[in-house]
């Protein structure tokens, strides 16, 4: 075991309160936004360690190597993940860590999907520094925070069912998630095999496992289920 791995904190560490948050992970592919947010967090919360990742894959690898942060701020649209996929993936890896989705997209259906997938909150990129800090503090103290324009009574249709479906998607392995994403793009097994450099028989085995995990009988049903929780598409 490497020294880094030995020093990494387990992902199951007890959840801290806002005053106990010491280490944040920001997942955002825009350098200026990422740097500005990191500086704001350091000044407002006195943080010394703000980690950053430019993609979902980089975040997953970093968590594996460096351990769980106390909180995560996740961009809705990343180079390798759009929609609720990022939350579904990180929630599996960080079951007790508050994950905040940040985006300029304030569509009710997307907010509902993110919250159902396990987000602690959903905030706008246009928030003032004071409002951003207040929202994060409330979330890190256990409150669920969403934009003022969001109406749960209107937008949380079938929220419990979406949450259960998101939990089922969270059981997919990274390879199965890639295959499901390609299925949702309309790719045939042969195309998936070529794109992922695996045997077509392996693709079929993974698809069988995917269908079983998400309780789908056909590819079209799997696509509809993924779309219902905005797994791969933000808009």
C-alpha positions as CSV (number, residue, x, y, z in Angstrom):
1,X,0.0,0.0,0.0
2,X,1.3,3.4,-0.9
3,X,1.9,6.2,1.6
4,X,-0.9,8.2,-0.1
5,X,-3.3,5.3,0.2
6,X,-2.4,4.8,3.9
7,X,-3.0,8.4,4.7
8,X,-6.3,8.6,2.9
9,X,-9.3,9.0,5.1
10,X,-12.0,6.3,4.7
11,X,-15.1,7.3,2.8
12,X,-17.3,6.2,5.7
13,X,-16.0,8.8,8.1
14,X,-18.7,10.5,10.3
15,X,-20.2,13.5,8.6
16,X,-18.9,16.8,10.0
17,X,-21.0,20.0,10.6
18,X,-20.2,23.2,8.7
19,X,-17.8,24.3,11.4
20,X,-16.0,21.0,11.1
21,X,-15.6,21.0,7.3
22,X,-11.9,21.2,6.6
23,X,-11.4,19.7,3.1
24,X,-13.5,20.4,0.0
25,X,-13.4,18.8,-3.4
26,X,-14.6,21.1,-6.3
27,X,-15.3,19.2,-9.5
28,X,-15.5,21.8,-12.4
29,X,-13.8,21.9,-15.8
30,X,-13.7,25.7,-16.0
31,X,-10.4,26.9,-14.4
32,X,-11.5,30.4,-13.7
33,X,-14.7,29.3,-12.0
34,X,-12.9,26.6,-10.1
35,X,-10.1,29.0,-8.9
36,X,-12.6,31.7,-7.9
37,X,-14.7,29.2,-5.9
38,X,-11.7,27.8,-4.2
39,X,-10.5,31.2,-3.2
40,X,-14.0,32.1,-1.8
41,X,-14.1,28.9,0.2
42,X,-10.6,29.5,1.7
43,X,-11.4,33.1,2.7
44,X,-15.0,32.5,4.0
45,X,-14.5,29.2,5.8
46,X,-10.8,29.4,6.6
47,X,-10.0,26.3,4.6
48,X,-6.4,25.3,4.0
49,X,-7.1,22.4,1.7
50,X,-9.4,22.8,-1.3
51,X,-9.0,20.0,-3.8
52,X,-10.1,20.3,-7.4
53,X,-10.8,18.0,-10.3
54,X,-11.6,18.8,-13.9
55,X,-13.7,15.8,-14.7
56,X,-15.8,13.1,-13.0
57,X,-13.2,10.4,-13.7
58,X,-10.5,12.6,-12.2
59,X,-12.6,13.1,-9.1
60,X,-13.3,9.4,-8.7
61,X,-9.5,8.7,-9.0
62,X,-8.6,11.4,-6.6
63,X,-11.0,10.2,-4.0
64,X,-9.7,6.7,-4.4
65,X,-6.1,7.9,-3.9
66,X,-6.6,10.7,-1.4
67,X,-9.7,9.6,0.5
68,X,-13.0,11.3,1.1
69,X,-13.3,15.1,1.4
70,X,-15.7,16.6,3.9
71,X,-17.9,18.0,1.2
72,X,-18.1,18.1,-2.7
73,X,-19.2,20.9,-5.0
74,X,-20.1,19.4,-8.4
75,X,-20.6,21.1,-11.7
76,X,-23.7,19.9,-13.6
77,X,-22.0,19.7,-17.0
78,X,-18.6,18.0,-17.1
79,X,-16.6,16.8,-20.1
80,X,-17.4,13.2,-19.2
81,X,-20.7,13.5,-17.3
82,X,-23.9,15.5,-17.8
83,X,-27.1,15.6,-15.7
84,X,-27.4,13.4,-12.6
85,X,-24.6,11.0,-13.6
86,X,-22.0,12.8,-11.5
87,X,-24.1,12.7,-8.3
88,X,-25.1,9.1,-8.8
89,X,-21.5,8.1,-9.3
90,X,-20.1,10.1,-6.4
91,X,-22.9,9.2,-4.1
92,X,-21.9,5.6,-4.5
93,X,-18.3,6.5,-3.6
94,X,-19.2,9.0,-0.8
95,X,-22.4,7.8,0.8
96,X,-22.2,10.2,3.8
97,X,-20.6,13.3,2.2
98,X,-22.8,16.3,1.2
99,X,-22.7,16.9,-2.5
100,X,-23.8,20.3,-3.8
101,X,-24.7,20.6,-7.5
102,X,-23.8,24.0,-9.0
103,X,-25.1,25.1,-12.4
104,X,-26.5,28.0,-14.4
105,X,-29.4,25.6,-15.4
106,X,-32.3,26.2,-13.0
107,X,-34.8,24.0,-14.7
108,X,-37.2,22.4,-12.2
109,X,-36.9,18.9,-13.7
110,X,-33.1,19.0,-13.5
111,X,-33.1,20.2,-9.9
112,X,-35.7,17.5,-9.0
113,X,-33.5,14.8,-10.6
114,X,-30.4,16.0,-8.8
115,X,-32.1,16.0,-5.5
116,X,-33.6,12.6,-6.1
117,X,-30.2,11.3,-7.0
118,X,-28.9,12.3,-3.6
119,X,-27.7,15.9,-3.8
120,X,-27.6,17.9,-0.6
121,X,-28.5,21.0,-2.5
122,X,-28.6,22.7,-5.9
123,X,-27.3,26.3,-6.3
124,X,-27.0,28.8,-9.1
125,X,-23.6,29.9,-10.4
126,X,-24.9,33.4,-10.4
127,X,-25.2,33.6,-6.6
128,X,-23.5,36.4,-4.8
129,X,-20.6,35.4,-2.6
130,X,-22.6,36.0,0.6
131,X,-25.5,33.9,-0.7
132,X,-23.2,31.1,-1.8
133,X,-21.4,31.0,1.5
134,X,-24.8,31.0,3.4
135,X,-26.2,28.2,1.2
136,X,-23.1,26.0,1.6
137,X,-23.1,26.5,5.4
138,X,-26.7,25.5,5.6
139,X,-26.1,22.4,3.5
140,X,-23.1,21.4,5.5
141,X,-25.2,21.6,8.6
142,X,-27.6,19.1,7.1
143,X,-30.2,21.3,5.4
144,X,-31.4,20.7,1.8
145,X,-31.1,23.9,-0.2
146,X,-32.5,24.7,-3.6
147,X,-33.1,27.9,-5.6
148,X,-35.9,30.2,-4.6
149,X,-37.5,29.6,-8.1
150,X,-37.8,25.9,-7.5
151,X,-41.2,24.6,-6.4
152,X,-41.0,21.1,-5.0
153,X,-44.8,20.7,-5.2
154,X,-44.7,21.4,-8.9
155,X,-41.4,19.7,-9.9
156,X,-41.0,16.7,-7.5
157,X,-43.3,14.4,-9.4
158,X,-42.6,10.8,-8.5
159,X,-39.6,11.9,-6.4
160,X,-39.5,8.8,-4.2
161,X,-39.6,6.6,-7.3
162,X,-36.8,8.7,-8.9
163,X,-34.7,8.3,-5.7
164,X,-35.1,4.6,-5.7
165,X,-34.2,4.4,-9.4
166,X,-31.1,6.6,-8.8
167,X,-30.0,4.1,-6.1
168,X,-30.4,1.3,-8.7
169,X,-28.3,3.2,-11.2
170,X,-25.7,3.7,-8.5
171,X,-25.1,-0.1,-8.3
172,X,-23.7,-0.1,-11.9
173,X,-20.0,-0.4,-12.3
174,X,-18.1,2.3,-14.1
175,X,-17.9,0.1,-17.2
176,X,-21.6,-0.6,-17.1
177,X,-22.3,3.1,-16.7
178,X,-20.3,3.8,-19.9
179,X,-22.2,1.1,-21.8
180,X,-25.5,2.5,-20.6
181,X,-24.5,5.9,-21.7
182,X,-23.7,4.6,-25.2
183,X,-27.0,2.7,-25.3
184,X,-28.7,6.0,-24.6
185,X,-26.8,7.5,-27.5
186,X,-28.4,4.8,-29.8
187,X,-25.2,2.7,-30.2
188,X,-25.5,-0.9,-31.2
189,X,-23.5,-3.7,-29.4
190,X,-20.9,-3.8,-32.2
191,X,-20.3,-0.1,-31.9
192,X,-20.1,-0.2,-28.2
193,X,-17.6,-3.1,-28.5
194,X,-15.4,-1.0,-30.8
195,X,-15.6,2.2,-28.8
196,X,-14.7,0.5,-25.5
197,X,-12.3,-2.0,-27.0
198,X,-14.0,-5.0,-25.5
199,X,-15.5,-8.1,-27.0
200,X,-19.1,-8.0,-28.2
201,X,-19.8,-10.9,-25.9
202,X,-18.6,-8.9,-23.0
203,X,-20.9,-6.0,-24.0
204,X,-23.8,-8.4,-24.0
205,X,-22.9,-9.8,-20.6
206,X,-22.7,-6.2,-19.2
207,X,-26.0,-5.3,-20.7
208,X,-27.7,-8.3,-19.1
209,X,-26.3,-7.2,-15.8
210,X,-27.5,-3.6,-16.4
211,X,-31.0,-4.7,-17.2
212,X,-31.1,-6.9,-14.1
213,X,-29.8,-4.1,-11.8
214,X,-32.2,-1.4,-13.0
215,X,-35.1,-3.9,-13.6
216,X,-35.5,-3.2,-17.3
217,X,-36.6,-5.8,-19.9
218,X,-35.6,-4.0,-23.1
219,X,-33.0,-1.5,-24.2
220,X,-35.7,1.1,-24.9
221,X,-37.0,0.7,-21.4
222,X,-33.4,1.2,-20.0
223,X,-33.1,4.4,-22.0
224,X,-36.5,5.7,-20.8
225,X,-35.5,5.0,-17.2
226,X,-32.2,6.8,-17.6
227,X,-33.9,9.7,-19.2
228,X,-36.5,9.9,-16.4
229,X,-33.8,10.8,-13.9
230,X,-31.8,12.9,-16.3
231,X,-28.9,10.6,-15.9
232,X,-26.8,11.6,-18.9
233,X,-28.6,14.7,-20.2
234,X,-28.8,18.0,-18.4
235,X,-31.0,19.7,-20.9
